[in-house]
Amino acid sequence: MAGAHAASTDPDALSWYEATARQRVVALADPGSFQEFLPPTERRMSPHLPLFDLPRAFDDGIVVGRAALDGKPVLVAAQEGRFMGGAFGEIHGAKLVGLLRAALTLKPAAVLILFDTGGVRLQEANAGETAIAETMRAIVDVRAAGIPVIGLIGGRAGCYGGGGLIAGTCSRLAVSEGGRISVSGPEVIETNKGAEEFDSRDRALVWRTMGGKHRRLIGGADAFCTDSVSAFREAALDLIGRAPAFDLATLEAEQARLESRIARFGDCRDATEIWARLGVNDSEAVPAMDTRAFDETVSRVREADHDAR
Amino acid sequence: MTLAEILAGLFPQGHSVTVRDGLVTGSGSFGQGNLLVVGVDGDTPLGVDGALILSRAVLDAVRAGDKAPILVVVDSDSQRMSRRDELLGLNEYLAHLAKALLLADRSAHPTIGLIYGHSAAGAFIATALATRILAALPGANPSVMDLPSVAKVTKLPLDTLREMAKSTPVFAPGLDNMVATGAVHVVLDPGQPLDGQIRDLIANLQPGDDRDRLGEERGGRPVARGISAAVIAQAGRG
C-alpha cells in the first residue's frame, strides 16, 4: 500500500459509507491478507451492458476473494454501490455464487458479504434474479455445513430488492445508521402505490422505516455499528462467534419471532409507535442518538437479540 | 390452466387444498403418499402475513418428517409494496419462506415449483425460485419487471426495448426468457396428465443447483457458469 493511500485505509478513520468496495475489504481484513479472485486485471465484464450503451466495470461491481480476519481464514464479497447501484447482473451474481460454493470445500471460518445494492440490474434482470436465487440456496448450504455467513450493511446503495432477501438468509447481520434494508425501495413503493402510501422524498421517513436503527431494534439486524471500517470489523468478529445453526429449530424460532412481530406491531403506522411499544422511553429521540446511547437503548429491548435467523 | 384444473389433474381422488386471500395450502393423496401444496393464486401480491402462512405449512411438513413432496404453485404479483410491509421487515419474511423451502429440500422433501400464471421480483424469489426444480405451464408469465417499467428506469424507448427483447433473453419478461436463463427447468405439456409429469420430475430430481449450467446450454445466461467455476478454481489454489 502506497504511503499516500495509507491514511484512507486506516480502519478507524475510514467511513464505511464513503469507502469503495475494495477499500472496505482491504481495511476490514488483516493488513496485507486480502487476495482477490477474478481481479479487475482479468476484465470479466458484462456481455450485456454494451447493448444498452452503458459503461462496464472490470469487476462488474463486486470484489470477491480470501482474507484473514484476526488470523482466521475468511471468504469475502463486497458490492460496489457506485457501479450500477451495486445491482446484481450476470457476472456480479455469478462471482458471489462461486465464492459461496467455494466455501463448501475450503471451509473458512466465515463468509462475509458486504452488501451495497439496489437489487437486480434491470438490463440483466433475468440473470440477476436467478443469481439471487442461486445465492440464497448456496448460503443455506454453507450455513448447514456449519460455516457462518455474515452480512455487513452500511453502504450508499443500502440493501434493497433481492439483496434484502439474501440478507435475510444470512446467519447474522451488522448494520450502521446509513445502512437500509428493505425489499421495495421508497421510489418503487411511491411509483406503484402513490405518495400518500410512501413519500420517497421524506428522508426521515425512509430512515425510520428501513434504516439501521429500526432494523436493529426489531431484531432485523444483530449488531449496530458506527460508520467506520473498524466498527464493522469488530462486529463481524463478534457475530462469527455466535452464529445460529441452520436447522428446523432455528426456523421454528424465526417463525415464532416473525409471527409475534406482526401480532404486536402489525397495526403500527410508523416506526416510532413500534419503538414505543418495544419499551423505548423516548422513541422520538432515537434518530438523533449516538451509538453509545443507542446501544444502551437496544440493550433494554428484548426483541433485538435472538438466535432465530 | 387454472389452479382448479391443475388440482383436478393432480388429485383425481380429491384433495384438501384451499385458497384463502390468494394463499394456497393443503394436500392430496399422490402415489403412495401425500403431496403438500402451498402457493399463491390469482395474481396476489405476497406480503408479511401471507409469507408466514406458507412458511408455517412448510415447516409443519418438515417437522412431521414424512418427507412428502412439496409443490409450490405460483400465480402471484410481486412482493406487496407497502409502507406496513417494509416497516415490519418484509425482507425477513420473504427470506424466511425461502429458507423454509430450502430446509425442506435439505430434509429429503422433494420441492417442485409450478408457475402457471404471473410472478415477479421478491415473490418469485421467495416461492418458485426456492424450489429444487421449477416447472411451468404454457402461458405462464414470470418477470422481474414489465417492459414499460424497464423503459422508465433505463430511459430507453419502449419500441427499442421490444426489438431488443426479441434477440436478448437476459432482460426481457416472459416464460421463454426464464427458461433460457435456466431459472425454469422445464415446460410441462398441458395435453398430458399432470400427475404423471410431476411424478416424473420427482423421480428424476438431480442433486445440486444446475440452473447456471442450463442457462449456459440454453444461451440465456452465457457466462454465469464459467464465472462461478473460475472463482471456485482460483479459490482452490493455495
Interface residues (C-beta under 8 A of the other chain):
Chain A: F37 L38 R44 P47 H48 L51 F52 V64 R66 L75 E90 I91 G93 A94 K95 V97 G98 L99 R101 A102 T105 L106 V120 L122 Q123 E124 A125 N126 A127 G128 E129 T130 A131 I132 A133 E134 M136 R137 A138 V140 A144 C159 G161 G162 G164 L165 I166 A167 G168 T169 I181 S182 V183 S184 V188 I189 N192 K193 E197 F198 T209 M210 H214 R215 I218 G220 F246 D247 L248 L251 E252 E254 Q255 L258 E259 R261 I262 F265 G266 C268 R269 D270 A271 I274 R309
Chain B: V48 D49 L52 S55 R56 L59 V62 R63 Q79 M81 S82 R83 R84 D85 E86 L87 L88 G89 L90 N91 E92 Y93 L94 A95 H96 A98 K99 A100 L102 L103 R106 S107 A121 G122 F124 I125 A126 L129 A130 S143 V144 M145 V150 V153 T154 L156 M164 T168 P169 V170 F171 A172 N177 M178 A180 T181 G182 A183 D209 R211 D212 G215 G220 R221 P222 V223 A224 R225 I227 S228 A229 A230 V231 I232 Q234 A235 G236
